[in-house]
Amino acid sequence: MTLILDNPTVEQLLTVDDVLDCLEQAHQDLSSGQAVNAPPYRVFTPRTKEEFPEAGDPIHHSYTSLTGAIARWNVVCDRIDSDIIHYVWQDGFLRERRLPASPDRKFCGLLILYSSRTGEPLAFIHDGYLQKFRVAGTAALGTKYLARPDAKVMALIGSGWQAQAEVLCNARVRQLERIRVYSPTPEHRRAFAERWTEEVGVEIEPVDSAQKAVRGADFVITATNAPEPVVQAEWLEPGQFVTGVKDLELSLAAWERCDPLTVNRPGPMWQRYAIGGVEVIPEHGRDYWGKPSSIAWDALPLLGDVMTGRHPGRTSPEQITGLILRGDGVQFTAVGMRLYERARERGLGTEIPTELFLQDEKYIP
């Protein structure tokens, strides 16, 4: 039988400890060649204001694929999203937004988990709840391996859905004394600080600028949907570790200050394909990967290389260390497989016949 795991079921099953454990194993396997990522891609189809009058500009349907395989668990996973996306200006920043475009105003995002021993589909898993944890879990592993051992003060840029998981995961890998949070809307950051101070037992202080959040912090986490820098190079201080949801959240000069600078996977953020041309996609061409820079893009060590000792990581308290973090299929493969195992152990999820997805031999040339 094949399992369907919806978001409420995922929320029951997923724990921060499980996320950190399975992601750590997966990144070690990437370093040793026992896991692999396919290039991530997005395919865009233009939509119109007549169809979506409430949307910003431009408007596209976006199909996203992130695929990875992990040998030790005999599993392959493709994470797919099918979204209507648009772009709006908010507080001086360009933001990507998703629209609930189905008749019942819902979204489509799935992990499809396959056995690499039999080829059968094991599970279809909603990606919404787990999405923020596979990002935050990887960022927290960056903190674990690249921040100073005595790091106690966290700067957090962003106070939305993703930022919640950043607090939970990073508080698990360091004994935090304080988190300073900034986001453009004062009431959002105040509400975030009040709720999550109580949730994690760490004082969270809302501040009125990103620079104030960064000043004096031991490590900096960005968790925004801005396709442009929200942290500048001159703000960074000796001894800090910095990472974010995507590389564009820091200026290129900020990444150039990091030594060592690591990545969870090499290559650009996305391979983009668009009907009518990709030039209309606001973030296209802004990706840092491969641009002229002091950074040796093709020689950057993997986060997994630091975990396995193939790269020494931080070697002094004064270094500014960094992790360029972007989506990869192995993250989803690891978290998806752990969820599948937990669901089987606890008898959760909806079972459907695997035979529905399989074809008789006579149809295969």
Secondary structure, DSSP 8 states (H G I E B T S, - for coil): -EEEE-HHHHHHH--HHHHHHHHHHHHHHHHHTSEEE---EEEEEE--TTT-TT--SSEEEEEEEEEEEETTTTEEEEEEEEEEEEEEEETTEEEEEEE--STTS--EEEEEEEETTT--EEEEEE-HHHHHHHHHHHHHHHHHHHS-TT--EEEEE--SHHHHHHHHHHHHHS--SEEEEE-SSHHHHHHHHHHHHHHHTSEEEE-SSHHHHHTT-SEEEE----SS-SB-GGG--TT-EEEESSGGGB-HHHHHT-SSEEESS-S-S-EEEETT-GGGSTTTTT--TTSSSSS-GGG--BHHHHHHTSS----STT--EEEE----HHHHHHHHHHHHHHHHHHT-SEEE-GGGG---GGG--
